[in-house]
Amino acid sequence: MASIFTKIINGEIPCYKLAEDDRYIAFLDIRPVTKGHALVVPKEETDYLFDLPPDTLGGLMPFAQRVAAAIRAAAPCKRIGVAVLGMEVPHAHVHLIPLNAESDLDFRKASSLLSPEEMDALAARIRSYFQ
């Protein structure tokens, strides 16, 4: 059965898309830890990050780096934190989380911080900085 991320990649489920190429997609997390929290997902459906083929795994971070730069420009913060958990969706992915303090990286704080209109506006702002 396809993961929810595969359904997003296939356009079956909407998302707040930030960036996409032929191998990866990035979109806002709908239960963000902080404003601008994004997921970077390889299009290849593989459950565990370290089971990805080396070339896919190797390309993930450069793509995530470009997304992180766009997030940081659109949602100013001290750093973009990176987390790889992989427990909640059986599809490899990386969390990019804007941080101003280490305590910001707390998944217990995840909530619906923004309205759909605010999420759309934030996604558009991040996309405008993506290079």
C-alpha positions as CSV (number, residue, x, y, z in Angstrom):
1,M,0.0,0.0,0.0
2,A,1.3,3.4,-0.9
3,S,2.4,5.7,1.9
4,I,0.7,9.1,2.5
5,F,3.9,10.6,1.1
6,T,3.6,8.6,-2.1
7,K,0.0,9.8,-2.4
8,I,1.2,13.4,-2.0
9,I,3.9,12.8,-4.6
10,N,1.3,11.4,-7.0
11,G,-1.0,14.4,-6.5
12,E,-3.7,12.2,-4.8
13,I,-3.5,14.3,-1.6
14,P,-2.8,18.0,-1.5
15,C,0.2,19.6,0.2
16,Y,1.8,22.9,0.8
17,K,4.6,22.3,-1.7
18,L,7.8,24.1,-1.3
19,A,10.1,22.5,-4.0
20,E,10.2,19.5,-6.3
21,D,12.4,18.0,-8.9
22,D,12.5,14.6,-10.5
23,R,13.8,12.8,-7.4
24,Y,12.6,14.8,-4.3
25,I,9.8,16.9,-3.0
26,A,9.5,19.2,0.0
27,F,6.4,20.5,1.6
28,L,5.2,22.0,4.9
29,D,4.4,19.7,7.7
30,I,0.7,20.0,8.6
31,R,1.5,19.6,12.3
32,P,4.6,21.8,12.6
33,V,6.9,22.0,15.5
34,T,7.7,25.6,14.5
35,K,6.5,27.9,11.7
36,G,8.2,26.8,8.5
37,H,8.7,23.1,9.6
38,A,9.1,21.2,6.3
39,L,9.5,17.6,5.2
40,V,12.0,16.6,2.4
41,V,11.0,13.3,0.9
42,P,12.6,11.2,-1.8
43,K,10.0,10.2,-4.5
44,E,11.3,6.6,-4.3
45,E,9.1,4.9,-1.7
46,T,11.5,3.3,0.8
47,D,10.6,2.9,4.4
48,Y,14.0,3.5,6.1
49,L,16.3,6.3,5.2
50,F,19.4,4.2,5.2
51,D,17.9,1.6,2.9
52,L,17.7,4.2,0.1
53,P,20.1,3.5,-2.8
54,P,23.4,5.4,-2.3
55,D,22.7,7.9,-5.1
56,T,19.2,8.8,-3.8
57,L,20.5,9.2,-0.2
58,G,23.5,11.2,-1.5
59,G,21.2,13.6,-3.4
60,L,18.8,14.1,-0.5
61,M,20.9,16.5,1.5
62,P,21.9,18.8,-1.3
63,F,18.2,19.2,-2.1
64,A,17.4,19.6,1.6
65,Q,20.1,22.3,1.8
66,R,18.4,24.4,-0.9
67,V,15.1,24.0,0.8
68,A,16.6,24.9,4.2
69,A,18.1,28.1,2.7
70,A,14.7,29.1,1.4
71,I,13.0,28.4,4.7
72,R,15.6,30.4,6.6
73,A,15.1,33.4,4.2
74,A,11.3,33.2,4.5
75,A,11.0,32.4,8.2
76,P,14.0,34.0,9.8
77,C,15.6,31.9,12.5
78,K,19.1,31.2,14.0
79,R,19.3,27.7,12.4
80,I,17.4,25.1,10.5
81,G,17.4,21.9,12.6
82,V,17.4,18.5,10.9
83,A,15.7,15.5,12.3
84,V,15.4,12.0,10.9
85,L,12.9,9.9,12.8
86,G,11.0,7.8,10.3
87,M,8.6,6.3,12.8
88,E,5.4,8.1,11.9
89,V,5.3,7.4,8.1
90,P,6.8,4.4,6.4
91,H,8.6,6.5,3.8
92,A,12.1,7.9,4.2
93,H,12.0,11.7,5.0
94,V,13.9,14.5,6.7
95,H,12.4,17.1,8.9
96,L,13.7,20.7,8.5
97,I,12.7,22.8,11.5
98,P,13.4,26.5,12.0
99,L,15.1,27.0,15.4
100,N,15.9,29.9,17.6
101,A,16.7,27.7,20.6
102,E,17.5,24.0,21.1
103,S,14.2,23.7,22.9
104,D,12.4,24.5,19.7
105,L,13.2,21.0,18.4
106,D,10.5,19.3,20.5
107,F,8.0,17.2,18.6
108,R,5.7,17.2,21.6
109,K,5.0,20.9,20.6
110,A,3.6,19.9,17.2
111,S,0.3,21.4,16.4
112,S,-1.7,23.2,13.8
113,L,0.0,26.6,14.3
114,L,-1.4,28.2,11.1
115,S,-4.6,28.5,9.2
116,P,-4.7,27.0,5.7
117,E,-4.5,30.5,4.3
118,E,-1.4,31.2,6.4
119,M,0.1,27.9,5.3
120,D,-0.5,28.8,1.7
121,A,1.1,32.2,2.1
122,L,4.1,30.7,4.0
123,A,4.6,28.1,1.3
124,A,4.5,30.7,-1.4
125,R,7.0,32.9,0.5
126,I,9.4,29.9,0.9
127,R,9.0,28.9,-2.8
128,S,10.0,32.4,-3.8
129,Y,13.4,31.9,-2.1
130,F,14.0,28.4,-3.5
131,Q,16.9,28.2,-5.9
